[in-house]
Amino acid sequence: MERFLSTLFATVLLAGCGSEERASNTSPLDTISVEELAPKPKPPPSAPEPEPIQYPTGPVPDVDIHQAAAAGDIETVRQHLAVQAPGYVDTPNESGWTPLHFSYAKGQTEMSLYLLDNGANYEARNKLGQAPADILLLKKNHQNSPFALVELFTSESCSSCPPAERLTSEIRRMALAKRLRIYCVSFHVDYFDGGSWTDGYSDAGYSARQRAYEFKRFSGLYYTPQMIVNGEYQTIGHNRANAYGAINRVLKKPAKVNVSVRQVKDEDGVIAVNACALGKFENAALCVALVENGIRRKITGGENKGRTLSMDNIVLDFQYLEISGATGIEFRFTEKPDAKRNMSAVAFVQQINSMSILGAHATPIRALGQVSGPMQ
């Protein structure tokens, strides 16, 4: 453009040198600046007006979508979804149950897959905090199913504890092999800590839990290793005959409360589980223990100095909330899911006054990519 203007101005100047008359015939381009000749930016195109959302219209089936889901009637559910607004697949009833809740509760596998394929929320919670998969687990863990919760109060610094640790490991393996509802948790107390050694898994809260058993259930009995079964029977932790005797006794009694626990996918990368309880009870607590198996540690102090201990069922974290009836609560732990670690979550309901265990359940903890999906 500058070359063009230079040529233009030179021509005008040469013309002006020839005569006054021709100089008076100035070209209109002489009065236009370079800036005016520069290309002007084009205004951005105006955004088109959004089209109004057009929802499907048509007759709504006579059968309620929740009833159709429970019955496995895919065609009726399809008709509902065809004429309702998006999101209707998760519409709750007065109790907060979605069609997927009813489908899971009735064991309608094809219906569950159809609802999930059409956008149903797998983690939708009803008014009790229960997701569809929790309903299925609670149904499986019905109140008549016997169970045993084996608690061991132990310490890395106690020379009498390794035999008890081995016994609880044996009980755990036996329960897995025979598919028995026996759950083991080992609470490491802190009253052995000090001096040359501190138990890496000890916690003052675990010692307080053992003292609660002493005050409320077993007057004056407070030692390690101490094994307590269902909050009802206690024995020296390495007494094999007494341990199996207590377990056999509680396995003859039905559970009083349905309990379920299920790992939940968590985008923050922590371990999260949803624990649920169903039944008639009051003055109780819903408890969850995060435990790890297959731990080996070299002990450099205390009574076990110089030994390498193999331990299972070690409680890494313990949380609880008081409840007064059926509920579902999500518990989150700071531990990260790890495919190389053998961890599980053990949930149970315990009466606060008597310390009796009313029901229990456990689930393995998997790495984030391995957490079970819709058909869990």
C-alpha positions in Angstrom: 0.0 0.0 0.0 2.8 2.4 0.8 4.4 1.8 -2.6 1.1 2.6 -4.3 0.7 5.8 -2.4 4.3 6.9 -3.1 3.7 6.4 -6.9 0.4 8.2 -6.6 1.9 11.2 -4.8 4.8 11.4 -7.3 2.4 11.5 -10.2 0.4 14.3 -8.6 3.5 16.3 -7.9 4.7 16.0 -11.5 1.3 17.0 -12.8 1.3 20.1 -10.6 4.6 21.2 -12.1 3.0 21.4 -15.5 0.2 23.9 -15.0 -2.0 25.5 -12.4 -5.1 24.2 -14.0 -4.1 20.6 -13.7 -3.0 21.1 -10.1 -6.4 22.2 -9.2 -7.9 18.9 -10.4 -6.8 17.1 -7.2 -7.6 13.4 -7.0 -9.9 12.4 -4.1 -7.2 10.0 -3.0 -5.1 13.0 -2.0 -7.4 13.7 1.0 -7.4 10.1 2.3 -5.0 9.0 5.0 -3.1 5.7 5.1 -5.1 4.7 8.2 -8.3 5.2 6.3 -7.0 2.9 3.5 -6.0 0.2 6.0 -8.3 -2.9 6.0 -10.9 -2.6 8.7 -11.4 -5.6 11.0 -14.6 -7.4 10.4 -17.0 -7.4 13.3 -17.5 -10.8 14.9 -20.5 -12.7 13.7 -23.4 -12.3 16.0 -24.2 -15.5 17.9 -27.3 -17.2 16.7 -30.3 -17.2 19.0 -30.5 -20.5 20.8 -33.3 -22.7 19.6 -35.9 -23.4 22.3 -35.7 -26.8 23.9 -38.3 -29.1 22.4 -39.3 -31.8 24.8 -41.0 -34.9 23.5 -44.7 -35.0 23.8 -47.1 -37.9 23.8 -49.3 -40.0 26.1 -47.7 -41.1 29.4 -48.1 -44.8 30.1 -50.6 -45.8 32.8 -48.0 -47.9 34.7 -45.7 -45.9 36.9 -42.0 -45.9 35.8 -41.0 -47.3 39.2 -43.4 -50.1 39.0 -42.3 -50.9 35.5 -38.6 -50.9 36.6 -39.4 -53.3 39.4 -41.3 -55.6 37.0 -38.5 -55.5 34.4 -41.0 -54.0 31.9 -38.4 -52.3 29.5 -41.0 -51.3 26.9 -43.1 -49.3 29.4 -39.9 -47.6 30.8 -38.9 -46.8 27.2 -42.3 -45.1 26.6 -41.8 -43.1 29.8 -38.4 -41.9 28.7 -39.6 -41.1 25.2 -42.2 -38.5 26.4 -40.5 -37.1 29.5 -37.9 -34.4 30.0 -34.2 -35.4 30.2 -33.3 -36.6 33.7 -36.6 -38.4 34.2 -34.7 -41.7 34.4 -33.6 -40.6 37.9 -37.0 -39.4 39.1 -37.5 -40.3 42.8 -40.6 -41.4 44.5 -41.6 -40.1 47.9 -38.9 -42.2 49.6 -36.2 -41.0 47.2 -36.1 -44.3 45.3 -35.3 -44.0 41.6 -36.3 -46.6 39.0 -32.8 -48.1 39.3 -33.3 -48.6 43.1 -36.4 -50.7 42.3 -34.7 -52.6 39.5 -31.7 -53.5 41.7 -34.0 -54.5 44.6 -35.9 -56.9 42.4 -32.9 -58.3 40.7 -33.9 -57.1 37.3 -30.5 -57.3 35.5 -31.6 -56.4 32.0 -33.7 -53.5 33.3 -30.7 -52.2 35.4 -28.5 -52.3 32.3 -31.1 -50.5 30.2 -31.6 -47.8 32.8 -27.8 -47.3 33.1 -27.4 -47.2 29.3 -30.0 -44.4 29.3 -28.2 -42.2 31.9 -29.4 -43.5 35.2 -27.2 -42.4 38.1 -25.5 -45.4 39.7 -24.8 -43.4 42.9 -28.3 -41.8 43.3 -29.1 -41.9 47.0 -32.6 -42.3 48.5 -33.6 -40.5 51.7 -31.7 -43.0 53.8 -28.5 -42.4 51.9 -28.7 -45.7 50.1 -27.7 -46.1 46.4 -29.2 -48.9 44.2 -26.3 -51.2 44.8 -26.6 -50.7 48.6 -30.2 -52.0 48.4 -29.0 -55.2 46.8 -26.2 -55.7 49.3 -28.6 -55.1 52.3 -31.0 -57.6 50.8 -28.2 -60.2 50.5 -27.1 -59.5 54.1 -30.5 -60.2 55.6 -30.9 -60.2 59.3 -31.0 -64.0 59.7 -27.4 -64.3 58.4 -25.1 -65.2 61.3 -21.7 -63.4 61.5 -18.7 -62.9 63.8 -16.7 -59.8 64.3 -13.3 -60.7 65.9 -11.5 -57.8 67.5 -7.9 -58.2 68.7 -6.3 -55.6 70.9 -2.6 -56.0 70.4 0.8 -54.2 70.1 4.0 -54.6 68.3 5.8 -54.1 71.6 4.1 -57.0 73.4 6.0 -60.3 73.3 2.7 -62.3 73.8 1.0 -60.7 70.8 2.6 -62.4 67.8 0.9 -65.7 68.5 -2.4 -63.9 68.7 -1.7 -62.1 65.4 -1.0 -65.5 63.8 -4.3 -66.9 65.1 -6.4 -64.0 63.7 -4.6 -64.5 60.4 -5.6 -68.2 60.5 -9.2 -67.3 61.3 -9.3 -64.8 58.4 -7.9 -67.4 55.9 -10.3 -70.0 57.2 -13.3 -67.7 56.8 -12.3 -66.8 53.2 -11.9 -70.5 52.3 -15.2 -71.5 53.7 -17.0 -68.3 52.8 -18.1 -67.6 56.3 -19.1 -64.1 57.5 -16.2 -63.7 59.9 -14.4 -60.4 60.0 -11.2 -59.7 61.8 -9.8 -56.4 63.0 -6.7 -55.8 65.0 -6.5 -52.6 67.0 -3.0 -51.6 68.1 -3.1 -49.9 71.5 -0.7 -47.2 72.5 0.0 -48.0 76.2 3.1 -50.0 75.3 4.6 -47.0 73.4 7.5 -45.1 74.9 11.1 -45.6 75.6 12.9 -47.4 72.7 9.8 -48.2 70.6 6.5 -46.7 69.3 4.1 -49.0 67.6 3.6 -47.7 64.0 -0.1 -48.5 64.1 -1.0 -47.6 67.7 -3.7 -45.0 68.4 -5.0 -43.6 71.7 -8.5 -44.0 70.4 -8.0 -47.8 70.1 -6.9 -48.0 73.7 -10.0 -46.0 74.7 -12.1 -48.5 72.8 -10.6 -51.4 74.7 -11.2 -49.5 78.0 -14.9 -49.0 77.0 -15.2 -52.8 76.8 -13.6 -53.0 80.3 -16.1 -50.5 81.8 -19.2 -51.5 80.0 -18.9 -55.2 79.4 -16.0 -57.0 81.0 -15.3 -55.4 84.4 -11.7 -55.3 85.3 -10.5 -57.1 82.1 -8.0 -55.0 80.3 -4.8 -56.6 78.8 -3.0 -57.6 75.6 -3.5 -59.6 73.6 -7.2 -59.5 74.2 -9.7 -61.0 71.7 -13.4 -60.0 71.8 -16.0 -61.6 69.6 -19.2 -59.8 68.7 -18.7 -57.6 71.8 -20.0 -60.6 73.9 -17.1 -62.9 74.5 -13.5 -62.2 75.4 -10.4 -64.4 75.8 -6.6 -64.2 75.7 -5.8 -63.5 72.1 -3.7 -66.6 71.5 -6.1 -69.1 73.1 -7.1 -71.0 70.0 -9.8 -73.2 71.7 -11.5 -70.3 73.4 -11.4 -68.2 70.2 -13.0 -70.8 68.0 -15.5 -71.7 70.7 -16.7 -68.0 70.9 -16.9 -67.8 67.1 -18.9 -71.0 66.9 -21.3 -69.7 69.5 -22.0 -66.4 67.7 -22.4 -68.1 64.4 -25.4 -69.9 65.7 -27.2 -66.6 66.3 -28.9 -64.5 63.6 -27.8 -60.9 63.0 -30.1 -58.3 64.4 -29.3 -55.6 61.8 -28.6 -55.7 58.0 -25.3 -54.1 57.3 -23.6 -53.4 54.0 -20.4 -51.6 52.9 -19.4 -50.8 49.4 -16.4 -48.9 47.9 -17.4 -45.7 46.1 -15.4 -44.2 43.2 -13.8 -41.0 44.5 -12.4 -38.4 42.2 -10.1 -37.0 44.9 -8.1 -40.2 44.9 -8.9 -41.2 48.5 -10.7 -44.3 49.8 -14.4 -43.8 50.2 -17.1 -46.3 51.2 -20.8 -46.2 51.7 -21.9 -48.1 54.8 -25.6 -48.8 55.4 -27.7 -50.2 58.2 -31.2 -51.5 58.1 -33.3 -52.7 61.0 -34.8 -51.7 64.3 -32.3 -50.4 66.8 -31.5 -47.3 68.8 -28.6 -45.9 70.8 -26.1 -47.4 68.3 -23.2 -46.5 66.2 -22.3 -47.3 62.6 -18.6 -48.1 62.6 -16.1 -48.6 59.7 -12.5 -49.9 60.1 -10.0 -49.6 57.3 -7.7 -52.6 57.6 -4.7 -53.9 55.8 -3.3 -57.5 55.5 0.1 -58.9 54.6 2.2 -56.4 56.5 5.8 -57.3 57.6 7.8 -55.0 59.9 11.2 -55.3 61.6 10.8 -54.3 65.2 13.8 -52.4 66.6 12.6 -51.8 70.2 10.3 -53.0 72.9 9.8 -56.7 73.9 9.9 -57.9 70.3 13.2 -56.1 69.5 15.1 -57.8 66.6 12.0 -59.7 65.3 10.3 -59.4 62.0 6.5 -59.6 62.5 4.0 -60.7 59.9 0.6 -59.1 60.6 -2.9 -59.1 59.1 -6.1 -57.2 59.9 -4.3 -54.1 61.1 -6.6 -51.2 61.6 -5.3 -48.2 59.7 -8.2 -45.9 60.5 -11.4 -46.2 62.4 -14.5 -44.0 62.1 -18.0 -44.1 63.5 -21.2 -42.1 63.8 -24.1 -42.5 66.2 -27.3 -43.5 64.5 -30.9 -44.1 65.7 -32.3 -46.2 62.8 -31.8 -47.2 59.2 -29.3 -45.1 57.4 -26.5 -44.9 54.8 -23.3 -42.9 55.4 -20.3 -42.2 53.2 -17.0 -42.5 55.0 -13.8 -41.1 53.5 -10.3 -42.1 54.5 -7.0 -40.3 53.7 -5.3 -43.5 52.5 -4.9 -43.9 48.8 -6.2 -46.9 46.9 -3.2 -49.1 45.9 -3.3 -52.2 43.8 -0.2 -53.5 45.6 -1.8 -53.3 49.1 -4.3 -55.8 50.5 -6.9 -53.5 52.2 -10.5 -53.9 53.1 -13.2 -52.0 54.9 -15.2 -53.7 57.7 -18.5 -52.1 58.7 -20.6 -53.0 61.8 -23.3 -51.6 64.0 -22.6 -51.6 67.7 -24.9 -50.7 70.6 -23.3 -48.0 72.7 -24.4 -49.1 76.1 -23.9 -52.9 75.9 -21.1 -52.9 73.3 -22.9 -55.7 71.5 -22.3 -56.0 67.8 -25.7 -56.2 65.9 -24.5 -56.9 62.3 -21.3 -56.6 60.1 -20.1 -56.7 56.6 -16.8 -56.1 54.7 -15.6 -55.2 51.2 -12.2 -55.3 49.6 -10.6 -52.0 48.7 -9.4 -51.8 45.1 -7.4 -49.3 43.1 -9.4 -46.5 41.5 -9.5 -48.2 38.1 -10.6 -51.4 39.6 -13.6 -50.2 41.7 -16.6 -52.3 40.8 -19.2 -50.8 38.5 -22.9 -51.1 38.0 -23.2 -54.9 38.6 -21.3 -54.8 41.9 
